[in-house]
């Protein structure tokens, strides 16, 4: 799966889970940049991404993400 396709799907998940239809993500986007992306919503986002991509993240992988780019790299390795 192409990186840009992953970013688009991740962006759709974020928009739906955070109820922000105009949200735009980049590789450099962090939780501090997105209103409503807190520890609780992070868990919901991770679960939604696992379901959408048919993958499972390990705790150490999740903890290693500094930004959306790291998340996409992780997804790309698994799909």
N, C-alpha and C positions, 0 to 999 in steps of 0.2 A: 504494500500500500504506500502510495506517495505521501511524503511529509505534508504537503499542502492539503491533501485530502484529509489527513488526520487532524490537522489544525482546524479545518472547516467543521469537522464532526465534533471536535472538542468544544469549539466555539458555540455550536448549536446546543450542546449539553449544558454549558455554562449559562447560556441565555435562558434555557428552560428552567433549570434548577434555581437560578438566582432571580428569575422573573425580570430579566433586563434584555428586552428584544433588540436593543441597539448596541449591545456590548461588542466590542472589537478586541480580540486578543492578538498579541504578538509573542514572539519567543521571549521577549524581555519582561512580559507582564508578570507581576507578582501579586500576592494576596493584598498587599498594601495599596495596589492600584485599583482594586475592584471593590466597590461598595457591596457589602453583604457577604464577601468571601471571608468567613471566619472559621474557627475550628469545627463547629457543627456542620456548616455547609460544606466544608472540605470533605468530611466523611460522606456526605450525600453525593458530592461530585465524584469522588473516587468510586463509590458503588455504582453510580450511573455509567461511568466510563467503563468499568469492568463488564457490566451487562451489555453495553452497546458494542464493545469490541470483542466480547467473548474471551476475556483474559482475566488474570488474577494478579494483583500487585502484592509483593511482599512488603512488610513493614519497613524494612531498611531501604527499599526502593522509594517508598513514599516520603520517608524522612530525608532522602538525598535531594529531593527536588527543591531548587531555589527559585524557579520560574516556570512558566508554561513551556519554554523550550526544553527544559529537562524532562518534563512530563511527556512531551511529544517524543523525545528521544527514547524514553522508556517504552512507550506504546509501540513505536516503530520496531523495536527489537523483538516484541512479542507477537506481532501480527504478520 
